[in-house]
Amino acid sequence: MTNNFLMILIFSIAINSNEIAIINGIFWSLFFINAVLVASKIIDEEFLEESFFILLTYFPIEKIIISKILITSFYLIAFGIINIFFIFFIFNSLIISFYLIVFLIISSFSISSISVMLNLMLYKVNLKNILTYLLYIPLSIPIFLSSLNGSVSFKVDWLFLSLICLFLYNSFALFYSEWIMK
């Protein structure tokens, strides 16, 4: 939490603007940074304790991955709500709206599936942190654009883009999990 508060404080000093579009961009940028950090922490702890392989003896891989996506999504929604309060405290501007909450929920599931999928694919790579961010950026651009544009000025096409990404990334994560187990 202190990391998020300090990043918002640094952004507020660097940008020095109270426009709603800039504040919204700061919110979603922090959201994406949190997504990579939370998912990597959850997956890394599972592999360090070797509990992932113990879970594989009792549960199918699809259920394990869906549980990781749900846990990461829950954390992202909680961090997003806390970041809204940090932004209100620093910028004195309340950005919360119904559309922001809708895109926060949908984007958290999409971004969680990307993050979990990348962390599972890269768990044995030496330069995992750098490679995760490099692969994460092109995969998350459609979700980032739909979240940013959808929560500032709501349009149904941004909602459909975000839902399509949610379906595609979750399908790919489950397909990859079945493929890796063969």
C-alpha positions as CSV (number, residue, x, y, z in Angstrom):
1,M,0.0,0.0,0.0
2,T,2.8,2.4,0.7
3,N,4.2,1.7,-2.7
4,N,0.9,2.8,-4.3
5,F,0.6,5.9,-2.1
6,L,4.2,6.9,-3.0
7,M,3.7,6.3,-6.7
8,I,0.5,8.5,-6.7
9,L,2.4,11.2,-4.7
10,I,5.2,11.1,-7.3
11,F,2.8,11.3,-10.2
12,S,1.0,14.2,-8.6
13,I,4.2,16.1,-8.1
14,A,5.5,15.3,-11.6
15,I,2.3,16.1,-13.5
16,N,0.8,18.8,-11.3
17,S,-2.6,18.7,-12.9
18,N,-6.1,17.9,-11.7
19,E,-7.7,17.0,-15.0
20,I,-9.9,13.9,-14.7
21,A,-8.4,12.2,-17.7
22,I,-4.9,12.5,-16.2
23,I,-6.0,11.3,-12.8
24,N,-7.8,8.4,-14.4
25,G,-4.6,7.5,-16.4
26,I,-2.6,7.5,-13.1
27,F,-5.2,5.2,-11.6
28,W,-5.1,2.6,-14.4
29,S,-1.3,2.8,-14.6
30,L,-1.1,1.8,-11.0
31,F,-3.7,-0.9,-11.5
32,F,-1.5,-2.5,-14.2
33,I,1.7,-2.3,-12.1
34,N,-0.2,-3.9,-9.2
35,A,-1.4,-6.6,-11.5
36,V,2.1,-7.8,-12.4
37,L,3.3,-7.5,-8.9
38,V,0.4,-9.3,-7.2
39,A,0.3,-12.2,-9.8
40,S,4.1,-12.7,-9.7
41,K,4.0,-12.8,-5.8
42,I,1.2,-15.3,-5.7
43,I,2.7,-17.6,-8.3
44,D,6.3,-17.3,-7.0
45,E,5.2,-18.3,-3.5
46,E,3.4,-21.3,-4.8
47,F,6.5,-22.5,-6.6
48,L,9.0,-21.7,-3.8
49,E,7.0,-23.8,-1.3
50,E,6.3,-26.4,-4.0
51,S,2.6,-26.3,-3.1
52,F,1.7,-26.0,-6.7
53,F,2.8,-29.5,-7.5
54,I,1.1,-30.8,-4.4
55,L,-2.2,-29.2,-5.5
56,L,-1.8,-30.9,-8.9
57,T,-2.1,-34.3,-7.3
58,Y,-5.6,-33.3,-5.9
59,F,-7.0,-30.9,-8.4
60,P,-7.0,-30.4,-12.1
61,I,-4.8,-27.7,-13.5
62,E,-7.8,-25.7,-14.8
63,K,-9.3,-25.3,-11.3
64,I,-5.9,-24.2,-9.9
65,I,-5.5,-21.6,-12.6
66,I,-9.1,-20.3,-12.2
67,S,-8.5,-20.0,-8.5
68,K,-5.3,-18.0,-9.1
69,I,-7.1,-15.7,-11.5
70,L,-9.9,-15.2,-8.9
71,I,-7.5,-14.5,-6.1
72,T,-5.5,-12.1,-8.1
73,S,-8.7,-10.4,-9.3
74,F,-9.9,-10.0,-5.7
75,Y,-6.6,-8.4,-4.7
76,L,-6.7,-6.0,-7.7
77,I,-10.2,-4.9,-7.0
78,A,-9.2,-4.2,-3.3
79,F,-6.1,-2.3,-4.4
80,G,-8.1,-0.4,-6.9
81,I,-10.6,0.8,-4.3
82,I,-7.8,1.7,-1.9
83,N,-6.1,3.6,-4.7
84,I,-9.3,5.6,-5.3
85,F,-9.1,6.8,-1.7
86,F,-5.3,7.6,-2.1
87,I,-6.1,9.6,-5.3
88,F,-8.9,11.5,-3.5
89,F,-6.6,12.3,-0.6
90,I,-3.8,13.6,-2.8
91,F,-5.7,15.2,-5.7
92,N,-8.9,16.2,-3.9
93,S,-10.8,14.8,-6.7
94,L,-13.2,11.9,-6.5
95,I,-13.0,9.7,-9.7
96,I,-15.4,7.0,-8.6
97,S,-18.4,6.3,-10.7
98,F,-20.5,3.4,-11.8
99,Y,-18.5,3.0,-15.0
100,L,-15.2,3.0,-13.2
101,I,-16.4,0.2,-10.9
102,V,-17.7,-1.8,-14.0
103,F,-14.4,-1.5,-15.8
104,L,-12.4,-2.2,-12.6
105,I,-14.2,-5.5,-12.2
106,I,-14.0,-6.6,-15.8
107,S,-10.4,-5.4,-16.2
108,S,-9.3,-7.1,-13.0
109,F,-10.3,-10.5,-14.4
110,S,-8.7,-9.8,-17.8
111,I,-5.5,-8.5,-16.4
112,S,-5.4,-11.3,-13.8
113,S,-5.6,-14.0,-16.5
114,I,-2.8,-12.3,-18.5
115,S,-0.6,-12.0,-15.4
116,V,-1.2,-15.5,-14.1
117,M,-0.7,-17.0,-17.6
118,L,2.6,-15.1,-18.1
119,N,3.9,-16.0,-14.6
120,L,3.1,-19.6,-15.1
121,M,4.8,-19.7,-18.5
122,L,7.9,-17.9,-17.2
123,Y,8.4,-19.4,-13.7
124,K,11.7,-21.1,-14.6
125,V,13.2,-18.2,-16.6
126,N,16.2,-16.3,-15.1
127,L,15.2,-12.8,-16.2
128,K,11.6,-13.3,-15.4
129,N,10.8,-9.8,-14.1
130,I,12.1,-8.1,-17.2
131,L,10.5,-10.6,-19.6
132,T,7.2,-10.4,-17.8
133,Y,6.9,-6.7,-18.4
134,L,8.0,-6.9,-22.0
135,L,5.4,-9.6,-22.8
136,Y,2.8,-7.9,-20.6
137,I,2.7,-4.6,-22.4
138,P,1.5,-5.7,-25.9
139,L,-1.0,-8.1,-24.4
140,S,-2.6,-5.5,-22.1
141,I,-2.9,-2.6,-24.5
142,P,-6.5,-3.4,-25.5
143,I,-7.6,-3.7,-21.9
144,F,-5.8,-0.6,-20.9
145,L,-7.4,1.4,-23.7
146,S,-10.9,0.1,-23.0
147,S,-10.5,0.7,-19.2
148,L,-9.2,4.2,-19.7
149,N,-11.7,5.3,-22.3
150,G,-14.5,3.3,-20.8
151,S,-14.3,4.8,-17.4
152,V,-13.8,8.5,-18.5
153,S,-16.6,8.5,-21.1
154,F,-18.6,5.3,-21.1
155,K,-19.1,3.7,-24.5
156,V,-20.6,0.3,-25.1
157,D,-17.9,-0.6,-27.7
158,W,-15.2,-0.2,-25.0
159,L,-17.1,-2.5,-22.7
160,F,-17.3,-5.1,-25.5
161,L,-13.6,-4.8,-26.2
162,S,-12.8,-5.4,-22.6
163,L,-15.2,-8.4,-22.5
164,I,-13.7,-9.9,-25.6
165,C,-10.2,-9.6,-24.1
166,L,-11.5,-11.2,-20.9
167,F,-12.9,-14.2,-22.9
168,L,-9.8,-14.5,-25.1
169,Y,-7.2,-14.4,-22.3
170,N,-9.1,-16.7,-20.0
171,S,-9.5,-19.2,-22.9
172,F,-5.8,-19.0,-23.7
173,A,-4.8,-19.4,-20.1
174,L,-7.0,-22.6,-19.8
175,F,-5.8,-23.9,-23.2
176,Y,-2.2,-23.3,-22.2
177,S,-2.8,-25.2,-18.9
178,E,-4.2,-28.2,-20.7
179,W,-1.4,-28.1,-23.3
180,I,1.4,-27.9,-20.7
181,M,0.1,-30.9,-18.8
182,K,0.2,-33.2,-21.8
